[in-house]
Amino acid sequence: MKILEPSFEIQDDLDQKSLVVRLEACGRICYKSEELISEDSAMPFVRKVAGHGHNSVLEMAVVTLKVKCSRSEIDAFLACQPKYFVVDEYDGGLLLTASIRGFREIYQRFPDNTVVTETVGFLADRHPYLFEGIWKTSDGERRGSLEVEKMPLTAVEALPDRLLLRHRFVGVTLYVNRAVTHEIVRHRPCSYLQESQRYCRYSQDKFDNQVTFIKPMFYEEGSAEYDLWKKAMEETEAIYLKLLETSTPQAARTVLPNSCKTEIIVYCNLEEWKHIFTLRTHKTAEPSMREIMIPLAEELASRYRVF
């Protein structure tokens, strides 16, 4: 049995990677198969994910586009009620931030809309592997009259505060217990990927043949309560490992408690992070949630002027 303190990691490194590398790194957290990442693994992994319709993975990469278009084209696009999009009128057109899932799905619903066709065509030209089976150059007629420009992160971070809050997305990996993740996933505007107990077999060497738990903040180490908690975790681990001798991980996991360590990626814009911190750092919030959210809020506040 292993016991860890809760922690977090802001995905700065992935912000600088290509979309396909980011998607693979995030997607593999579900199966804890990071050891399979290689120089050539990202493309086939993402193609397989997209082909099987695993849309939650495709939410883990967002793109911000600046589109020069007419008033009528703006109105026609807004009439599509774009899902998974952050949309603002900006600089004589539109500022659009959306995940790969968002762009794929809006094209499937509105392939004749000019803004949709031009923006998805712009992305498909640059990242065809993300739109296989979705985008076809023969679909509709790309007018070519719109100016579509990808906005780099440096430009997004230079936007006015109101737009920075809405268009700058930040991914954070939380290493916490499952009680915390049960609460964090209630924040609807976020995207999530989480370590899956259904697929992870903790008796494997890559997990050191043991279950990992998060140290509870409620009990002082060495106290009678802590010793009782530790005894319960040891007994649970023994039962779980025994069940794995004859059961699948998805069956054996039914005995695992909230104290189990899990990894979850939370991906949303700064506006939603601000809302999360308002609720989850408050003195009435669940203590284990405050334990991780207070230092995370302080870290993001040191990076972004809007907090």
Buried (B, 14 or more C-beta within 10 A) or exposed (E): BEBEEBEBBBBEEBEEBEBBBBBBBBBBBBEBBEEEBEEEBBEEBBBEBBEEEBBBBBBBBBBBBBBBBBEEBBEBBBEBEBEBBBBBEBEEBBBBBBBBBBBBBBBEEBBEBBBBBBBBBBBBEEBEBBBEEBBEEEBBEBEEEBEBEEBEEEEBEEBEEEBBBBBBBBBBBBBBBBBBBEBBEEBEEBBBBBBBBEBBBBBEEEBEEEBBBBBBBEBEEEEEEBEEBBEEBEEBBEEBBEBBEEBEBEEBBEBBBBBBBBBBBBBBBBBBBBBBBEBBBEEEBEEBBBBBBBBBBEEBEEEBEBB
